[in-house]
Amino acid sequence: MAARILHRLRHALAGEGGREERVRGGCEAEDFPESSELEDDTEGLSTRLSGTLSFTSHEEEEEEEEEGAGEELGEPPQAMGAAAGAEDGEWGPAAERAGGSLLTRQLQELWRKSRGSLAPQRLLFEVTSASVVSERSSKYVLYTIYLIRSGRFDKAPAAIARRYSDFEQLNRRLRCRFGCDMAGITFPRKRLRRNFTAETIAKRSRAFEQFLSHLHSIAEIRRSPEFLEFFFLQDLQAAQRLTCTGMYREALATWANAYRLQDRLGVCGSGRFLLTLAGLAVCHQELDELGEAHGCCEQALQLLEAQGSHPLLGPFLQAHVHLAWKVGKDKRRSEARLQDLREAGPPLQQQPTLKECLIKEPLE
């Protein structure tokens, strides 16, 4: 078959000598005009691909096709299509289709390379609702903000509800500490009138989204306690109060939202996060959801794996041993770590339980 293809190729080239001379006369650019078009399109590639030239949905299929072709021939699928067209003698239309496929493939390759150089926003802030709240002596607007991870679907959203004064306090604290970084960040100013009109609320909602997004784009600010506690400190305080009063079902929902907020913000190794896991474990245990409580203890012990000592290590180990015995899970590793703690420190009988640690922890 290869010999037949080579023979036909030689025959076609010999019969089109005039055409070859025309190509030498300066028509190469007309045969493959896409080369210059690709060079011009490199800078605005992301804009073009967001419209009609989007290949995102077919990316996995194309990668599978390329892998299969590479195993047999080491060539892209488009080359196989051109060879099949040559065997059937369809040089004109097949060549045009191959050229179009080549353009598509080159655009896809450029998109994949440029995608790694772009810095997509990993966390989005969206004001989903705003409500006017009237109290005895005050009236304010409460904004509900969702934290959304781009490119991922979250079954349970992480949400906060904040008023203008909360945003203003965050802005003031950050400007005191990060004056240079905050110089280029705008904040919606106060108004003496028309604070509760739909137009003002809509403008402020958009301004708060941009404000939080800008703050999150600066590494020093998004790691600061001022920025992080703006999102989850209120939930932690409310969950602690509910746990102390025995309202475990309500407390569980609040602890869970604090968990999601810290997860979205990427602070799942902090002391606040360990306290959140303690709150979840206690509430699950009080509600007789022992499997869930055991899972929270396991996650906390994984985070504490590299730490020789921590105020919550002993309480988590004791809770894990107790829960593992209840649900029929292996508890030997936790018992061994408990034994090491007994030999290295004070008697465990003098240490507080997980619930006692949770209630006594100051959250300010």
C-alpha positions as CSV (number, residue, x, y, z in Angstrom):
1,M,0.0,0.0,0.0
2,A,2.9,2.3,0.8
3,A,4.3,1.7,-2.7
4,R,1.0,2.6,-4.3
5,I,0.7,5.8,-2.3
6,L,4.3,6.8,-3.2
7,H,3.7,6.1,-6.9
8,R,0.5,8.2,-7.0
9,L,2.3,11.0,-5.2
10,R,5.1,11.0,-7.7
11,H,2.6,10.9,-10.6
12,A,0.6,13.9,-9.2
13,L,3.8,15.9,-8.6
14,A,5.0,15.2,-12.1
15,G,1.7,16.3,-13.6
16,E,1.6,19.5,-11.7
17,G,5.0,21.0,-12.4
18,G,3.5,24.3,-13.5
19,R,1.8,24.6,-10.2
20,E,5.1,23.9,-8.3
21,E,6.7,26.7,-10.3
22,R,3.9,29.1,-9.3
23,V,4.5,28.2,-5.7
24,R,8.2,29.1,-6.1
25,G,7.1,32.4,-7.6
26,G,5.8,33.5,-4.1
27,C,2.5,31.8,-3.4
28,E,3.5,29.7,-0.4
29,A,1.8,32.2,2.0
30,E,-1.5,31.6,0.1
31,D,-1.4,27.8,0.6
32,F,-1.2,28.0,4.4
33,P,-2.4,31.5,5.4
34,E,-3.1,30.3,9.0
35,S,0.6,30.5,10.0
36,S,0.5,34.3,10.0
37,E,-2.9,34.4,11.5
38,L,-1.7,32.3,14.5
39,E,1.1,34.6,15.2
40,D,-1.2,37.6,15.2
41,D,-3.6,35.8,17.4
42,T,-1.3,34.8,20.2
43,E,-1.8,37.8,22.5
44,G,-5.6,37.8,22.3
45,L,-6.0,34.0,22.3
46,S,-7.9,33.8,25.6
47,T,-10.5,36.3,24.3
48,R,-11.0,34.5,21.0
49,L,-11.3,31.1,22.7
50,S,-13.9,32.4,25.1
51,G,-16.2,32.9,22.1
52,T,-16.6,30.7,19.0
53,L,-13.2,29.0,19.2
54,S,-13.7,27.2,22.5
55,F,-12.3,23.7,22.7
56,T,-12.7,23.1,26.5
57,S,-15.5,20.6,26.2
58,H,-13.6,18.4,23.8
59,E,-10.2,18.5,25.4
60,E,-10.3,15.0,26.9
61,E,-11.5,13.4,23.7
62,E,-8.7,15.1,21.7
63,E,-6.1,14.0,24.2
64,E,-7.3,10.4,24.0
65,E,-7.1,10.5,20.2
66,E,-3.6,11.9,20.3
67,E,-2.5,9.2,22.6
68,G,-3.9,6.5,20.5
69,A,-2.3,7.9,17.3
70,G,1.0,8.3,19.0
71,E,1.2,4.7,20.0
72,E,0.8,3.5,16.3
73,L,2.3,6.2,14.2
74,G,3.7,9.0,16.4
75,E,1.7,11.5,14.3
76,P,-1.4,13.6,15.0
77,P,-4.7,12.3,13.7
78,Q,-4.8,15.1,11.1
79,A,-1.8,13.4,9.3
80,M,-3.7,10.2,9.2
81,G,-6.7,11.9,7.5
82,A,-4.5,13.5,4.9
83,A,-2.9,10.1,4.1
84,A,-6.3,8.5,3.7
85,G,-7.4,11.3,1.3
86,A,-4.2,10.8,-0.8
87,E,-5.0,7.1,-1.1
88,D,-8.4,7.8,-2.5
89,G,-7.0,10.4,-4.9
90,E,-9.0,13.3,-3.2
91,W,-6.2,15.9,-3.2
92,G,-8.2,19.1,-3.4
93,P,-11.0,18.9,-0.7
94,A,-9.0,16.6,1.6
95,A,-6.1,19.0,1.6
96,E,-8.4,21.9,2.5
97,R,-9.9,19.8,5.3
98,A,-6.4,18.8,6.6
99,G,-5.4,22.5,6.5
100,G,-8.5,23.4,8.6
101,S,-7.8,20.6,11.0
102,L,-4.2,21.8,11.3
103,L,-5.4,25.3,12.2
104,T,-7.7,23.9,14.8
105,R,-5.0,21.7,16.3
106,Q,-2.5,24.6,16.4
107,L,-5.0,26.8,18.1
108,Q,-5.7,24.1,20.7
109,E,-2.0,23.7,21.4
110,L,-1.5,27.5,21.8
111,W,-4.5,27.6,24.1
112,R,-3.1,24.7,26.3
113,K,0.3,26.5,26.5
114,S,-1.2,29.9,27.3
115,R,-3.5,28.4,29.9
116,G,-0.5,27.6,32.1
117,S,0.8,31.1,31.9
118,L,-2.5,32.7,32.8
119,A,-3.4,33.2,36.5
120,P,-7.1,32.3,36.8
121,Q,-8.9,33.6,39.9
122,R,-9.3,30.6,42.1
123,L,-11.8,32.1,44.5
124,L,-14.7,34.3,43.5
125,F,-16.8,36.5,45.8
126,E,-20.4,37.0,44.8
127,V,-23.0,39.0,46.6
128,T,-26.1,36.9,46.2
129,S,-28.6,38.9,48.1
130,A,-29.0,42.1,50.2
131,S,-31.7,42.8,52.7
132,V,-32.6,45.9,54.7
133,V,-32.7,45.1,58.4
134,S,-34.6,47.4,60.9
135,E,-33.8,47.1,64.6
136,R,-35.0,49.3,67.5
137,S,-32.6,52.2,67.0
138,S,-30.8,51.3,63.7
139,K,-31.4,50.3,60.2
140,Y,-28.8,48.7,57.9
141,V,-28.3,46.6,54.8
142,L,-27.1,43.0,55.3
143,Y,-25.1,41.6,52.3
144,T,-24.9,37.8,51.8
145,I,-21.6,36.9,50.1
146,Y,-20.8,33.4,48.6
147,L,-17.2,32.2,48.3
148,I,-17.1,30.2,45.1
149,R,-14.1,28.2,43.8
150,S,-13.8,28.8,40.1
151,G,-14.0,25.6,38.0
152,R,-15.5,23.5,40.7
153,F,-19.0,22.6,41.9
154,D,-19.7,23.0,45.6
155,K,-22.7,21.1,46.9
156,A,-22.8,23.2,50.1
157,P,-21.8,26.9,49.6
158,A,-19.7,28.8,52.0
159,A,-21.5,32.0,52.8
160,I,-21.2,35.0,55.1
161,A,-23.6,37.9,55.9
162,R,-21.9,41.3,56.5
163,R,-23.0,44.9,56.8
164,Y,-21.3,48.0,55.6
165,S,-19.7,48.7,59.0
166,D,-18.0,45.2,58.9
167,F,-16.5,46.0,55.5
168,E,-15.4,49.5,56.7
169,Q,-13.7,48.0,59.8
170,L,-11.8,45.5,57.6
171,N,-10.8,48.3,55.3
172,R,-9.5,50.4,58.2
173,R,-7.6,47.6,59.8
174,L,-5.9,46.6,56.6
175,R,-4.9,50.1,55.7
176,C,-3.3,50.5,59.1
177,R,-1.1,47.4,58.5
178,F,-0.7,47.3,54.7
179,G,-0.7,51.0,53.7
180,C,1.3,50.5,50.5
181,D,-0.6,47.5,49.3
182,M,-3.9,49.1,50.1
183,A,-3.1,52.4,48.3
184,G,-4.6,51.3,45.0
185,I,-7.6,49.6,46.4
186,T,-10.9,51.6,46.4
187,F,-13.6,51.3,49.0
188,P,-17.2,52.7,48.6
189,R,-17.6,55.8,50.6
190,K,-20.3,56.6,53.1
191,R,-23.4,58.4,52.0
192,L,-25.6,60.7,54.0
193,R,-28.7,60.0,52.1
194,R,-30.2,57.3,49.8
195,N,-28.4,54.5,51.5
196,F,-31.3,52.1,51.1
197,T,-32.2,52.6,47.5
198,A,-31.9,49.7,45.1
199,E,-29.4,51.6,43.0
200,T,-27.1,52.3,46.0
201,I,-27.4,48.7,47.2
202,A,-26.6,47.3,43.8
203,K,-23.5,49.6,43.4
204,R,-22.2,48.7,46.8
205,S,-22.7,45.0,46.2
206,R,-20.6,45.2,43.1
207,A,-18.0,47.3,44.9
208,F,-17.7,44.8,47.8
209,E,-17.2,41.9,45.3
210,Q,-14.4,43.8,43.7
211,F,-13.0,44.9,47.0
212,L,-12.7,41.3,48.3
213,S,-11.3,40.0,45.0
214,H,-8.6,42.7,45.0
215,L,-7.7,41.9,48.6
216,H,-7.5,38.2,47.9
217,S,-5.2,38.7,45.0
218,I,-2.5,40.1,47.3
219,A,-0.7,37.2,49.1
220,E,0.3,39.1,52.2
221,I,-3.2,40.4,52.8
222,R,-5.1,37.1,52.1
223,R,-2.9,35.4,54.7
224,S,-3.3,38.1,57.3
225,P,-5.5,37.5,60.5
226,E,-7.5,40.6,59.7
227,F,-8.6,39.3,56.3
228,L,-9.2,35.7,57.4
229,E,-11.1,36.5,60.6
230,F,-13.4,38.8,58.7
231,F,-14.8,35.7,57.1
232,F,-15.0,33.0,59.8
233,L,-14.5,34.6,63.3
234,Q,-18.1,35.5,63.6
235,D,-19.2,32.0,62.8
236,L,-16.7,30.5,65.3
237,Q,-18.0,32.8,68.0
238,A,-21.6,32.0,67.3
239,A,-20.9,28.2,67.1
240,Q,-19.1,28.3,70.4
241,R,-22.0,30.1,72.1
242,L,-24.5,27.6,70.7
243,T,-22.4,24.7,71.8
244,C,-22.1,26.1,75.3
245,T,-25.9,26.4,75.6
246,G,-26.5,22.9,74.3
247,M,-28.0,23.9,71.0
248,Y,-25.9,21.3,69.1
249,R,-27.9,21.0,65.9
250,E,-27.7,24.8,65.3
251,A,-24.1,24.8,66.4
252,L,-23.3,22.0,64.0
253,A,-24.5,24.0,61.0
254,T,-22.5,27.0,62.1
255,W,-19.3,25.0,62.7
256,A,-19.8,23.4,59.2
257,N,-20.0,26.8,57.5
258,A,-16.9,27.9,59.3
259,Y,-15.2,24.7,58.1
260,R,-16.2,25.5,54.5
261,L,-15.0,29.1,54.8
262,Q,-11.6,28.1,56.0
263,D,-11.4,25.4,53.3
264,R,-12.1,27.9,50.5
265,L,-9.6,30.4,52.0
266,G,-6.9,27.6,52.2
267,V,-6.2,27.7,55.9
268,C,-6.9,24.1,56.8
269,G,-3.8,23.8,58.9
270,S,-4.4,26.6,61.4
271,G,-5.3,26.5,65.1
272,R,-8.7,27.9,64.2
273,F,-9.3,25.0,61.9
274,L,-8.4,22.5,64.6
275,L,-10.9,24.2,66.9
276,T,-13.5,23.9,64.1
277,L,-12.9,20.2,63.9
278,A,-13.2,19.9,67.6
279,G,-16.6,21.7,67.5
280,L,-17.8,19.4,64.7
281,A,-16.7,16.3,66.6
282,V,-18.3,17.4,69.8
283,C,-21.6,18.3,68.2
284,H,-21.7,15.1,66.1
285,Q,-21.0,13.1,69.2
286,E,-23.7,14.9,71.2
287,L,-26.2,14.2,68.4
288,D,-25.2,10.5,68.4
289,E,-23.6,10.8,65.0
290,L,-20.5,8.8,66.0
291,G,-19.2,8.0,62.6
292,E,-19.0,11.6,61.6
293,A,-17.4,12.5,65.0
294,H,-14.8,9.8,64.5
295,G,-14.0,11.2,61.0
296,C,-13.5,14.7,62.4
297,C,-11.0,13.3,65.0
298,E,-9.1,11.4,62.4
299,Q,-8.8,14.5,60.2
300,A,-7.5,16.5,63.2
301,L,-5.0,13.8,64.1
302,Q,-3.7,13.8,60.6
303,L,-3.0,17.5,60.8
304,L,-1.3,17.0,64.2
305,E,0.8,14.1,62.9
306,A,4.0,16.1,62.7
307,Q,3.5,17.9,66.0
308,G,5.0,16.4,69.1
309,S,2.8,18.5,71.4
310,H,-0.3,20.6,71.0
311,P,-3.0,21.6,73.5
312,L,-5.6,19.7,71.5
313,L,-3.5,16.6,70.8
314,G,-4.4,14.8,74.0
315,P,-8.1,15.6,73.9
316,F,-8.4,14.5,70.2
317,L,-6.5,11.2,70.9
318,Q,-8.8,10.4,73.9
319,A,-11.9,11.2,71.9
320,H,-10.6,9.2,68.9
321,V,-9.9,6.1,71.1
322,H,-13.4,6.3,72.6
323,L,-15.2,6.8,69.3
324,A,-13.1,4.2,67.5
325,W,-14.2,1.7,70.2
326,K,-17.9,2.7,69.7
327,V,-17.9,2.4,65.9
328,G,-15.6,-0.6,65.7
329,K,-12.6,1.1,64.1
330,D,-8.9,0.5,64.7
331,K,-7.6,2.5,67.7
332,R,-4.2,1.0,68.3
333,R,-2.2,3.9,66.7
334,S,-4.1,6.4,68.9
335,E,-3.5,4.3,72.0
336,A,0.2,4.2,71.2
337,R,0.4,7.9,70.8
338,L,-1.5,8.4,74.1
339,Q,1.0,6.1,75.8
340,D,3.8,8.3,74.5
341,L,2.1,11.4,75.9
342,R,1.7,9.7,79.3
343,E,5.4,9.1,79.4
344,A,6.4,12.5,78.2
345,G,4.0,14.8,80.2
346,P,1.5,15.2,83.0
347,P,-1.2,12.6,83.6
348,L,-4.0,12.6,81.0
349,Q,-6.6,12.6,83.8
350,Q,-5.6,16.2,84.4
351,Q,-6.1,17.3,80.8
352,P,-9.5,18.7,79.7
353,T,-11.8,16.9,77.4
354,L,-12.3,18.0,73.8
355,K,-15.6,19.7,74.8
356,E,-14.0,21.5,77.7
357,C,-11.2,22.8,75.4
358,L,-13.8,24.0,73.0
359,I,-15.8,25.9,75.6
360,K,-12.8,27.5,77.3
361,E,-11.0,28.6,74.1
362,P,-11.1,32.5,73.9
363,L,-12.3,33.7,70.5
364,E,-11.7,37.4,70.1
